[in-house]
Amino acid sequence: MQRVLLVDNSARDAKRLRELLAKECIELEFCSSGAEADILLSSPVQSFSAAIVLWELPGAISGCDLLIKSRKLRPEMPVVVTSELLDFSLASRADAFGAKKFLLKPFDSDEFLACIRSLLRASDPLSPLVEQLRKEILGQSPAIIAALKQLAKVIPYRNTRVLLLGETGTGKELFARAIHKFGPRSEKPWVPVDLNTITPTLMESALFGHEKGSFTGATAQRIGYFEEAADGTLFLDEIGKLDLSIQNKLLRVLQERKFRRVGGKTDLEFRAGLVCATSTDLALAINEGTFARDLFHRIVEVTIHVPPLRERKGDIDLLLNHFLDSYRHEYEDERQFKFSPGALAILRSYPLKGNIRELRNLVYACCINCEGTQITDLPVGDLSKLQAENTLQADESVSRSMDSLDLTRDGLLQELLSGLPANWNDLSYREAADHFTRAFDRVYLKEKVEQSNHNISKAARAAGIDTKTLRKRWKDSGLPPLSGTEDSDAD
C-alpha cells in the first residue's frame, strides 16, 4: 500500500483526507508539526510516496523549511504545498523551492484526489500496469491491490517462475493469465492445465506427449502440454496434487529444460515460461513427504498470495454487479437485476468458502430463480439461521457504543443496512422507514455532537433543531445516554 505524509495543523482535516485516501487504498500518516515530520523524513525505515505540507506550520520548522529539507533527503518524493492564505505569490515561491503542486485550503475533495492520483502515477512506474490489471481482476480492497502490485513487478520478466498460492475459487488463473497477457510472451501460446482433472496413469502422456505404439491404446502420436506451450506460457494449476512419481520427472525436466514424449528417443527443448498454482499448503506437504522439496525450489522464484474473499469484503458489491452484468450478457437476459437490502446484508456476512467462484455461481442461481428484477431469495444453506443472525446483528448494532460507529460515507451506508431486519419487505412502510431513520440519527447526531465538542446547544443549532428534539431523537435512536454542556439560554 502506498503511504502519503500529511503535515498540517488540523486533525479534523487529517481525518477527512485519511478517509478519502483509504478508498484509493492509500495510507495517510499525519504529523501536526514540522519537527515531528522531520523525524519521519530523516528515518531510513520510513517510506512515503508523496508528502502534503502546510506552508504556515507552527513551531521552529516551517513548511518552507520542511520542503527544502525533503528535497535534499528524498528528491524522488513529490511534495504538495498547501496554504490557508489566499496569497498569489506563494504558489510561485513554493514552486521555486521544489513543490510539485500547490493547493489552497479548504480542499475540494475531487481536486485533492485528482492531484494525489496524478503525483502517485508519475512517481510509481508500476501504476499504469496496476490500473490495467484492475480491469482484468476486479477489486479495490487493500488486499487485492497489494497482490496486483506484486503481480505487476514480475510481469515484465520473461523467465521468472511464479507460484500462486490461494484457496479454491480465489482467481489464481486470472493472475496467471495476466502474467501471460501483459508479459513479453503475450503473442505466444497460452496453455492452462488443471492437474487435478488428469488421472495419474495418464499424467505423463498428458504433460509430455507420447509416440504411436508406446503403450496399449496409443494409436497415434500425441503432443503434450509442455510441447504445445512452445515459447508461450504453461500454467500448471493445483501442482500440489501431483503424484510423487510425476513430481520427480517434472523436476528433471525443469532442471535440464528438456523432455521426451513417452516412448520417444529424441529430447525436446522446454522453452515456455512456467506459472504454477496450488491451494495446498506446500510447506506441510513437504514435511509430510507428499511434495518434493527440490521441485518446490524449482517452481518458485516469486510467490504471490491471492487473497480469499473474506480478506476483501469491500469488493463484494463490485463483484456482485460484475456478475449480474455477466449473467445478462451470457444468458441474453435484458432484466436489470438488483439485490434487496436484506439479501445484500446476508451476502456480506455469508461464509463464501468457495470464494469468487461460489459467489458467481450464487449470483447466476439467484438470477435464474428470480421472477422479477429484485433478488430477495438466496439459494444458500440454512437461510433462516442466516436471517436470524443478521437480525440479531442489527439489534446489537443499535446498542453499540458511540466510539464504535464509523462516520464515513461507507460507514453510514453500513449503519443504514444493519438497522434493517432481514424480513424488511414484510413490514409496513412506516415500520421499515423507522429502521432507516433511527440508523441515520445514530450517525448524523453523533457527528454533530462531536463536531460541537459535546456542546448540545451548538450541535442542535448546527442540525437546525432544538435541544429537546435532539435529545429525544438521540434517545429514540438507541444511542447511549447523551452527555455534554448546554448554553444557559438553551430552549
ABEGO torsion letter per residue (X at the ends): XBBBBBBBABAAAAAAAAAAAAAAGBBBBBBABAAAAAAAAABAABBBABBBBBABBBEABBAAAAAAAAAAABAABBBBBBBABBBAAAAAAAAAAGBABBBBOBBBAAAAAAAAAAAAAAABAAAAAAAAAAAABBEABAAAAAAAAAAAAAAABAABBBBBBEBBGAGAAAAAAAAAAABAAAABBBBBBBAAABBAAAAAAAAAEBBBGABBGBABBBBBAAAAAEABBBBBBGAAABBAAAAAAAAAAAAAGBBBBBGBABBBBBABBBBBBBABBAAAAAAAGABBAAAAAAABABBBBBBBAAAAAAAAAAAAAAAAAAAAAAAGBABBBBBBAAAAAAAAABBBAAEAAAAAAAAAAAAAABABABBABBBBBGAAAAAAAAAAAAAAAAABBAAABBABAAAAAAAAAAABBAAAAABBAAAAAAAAAAAAAAAAAAAAAAAAGGBAAAAAAAAGBBAAAAAAAAAAAGBBBBBEBBBAABX
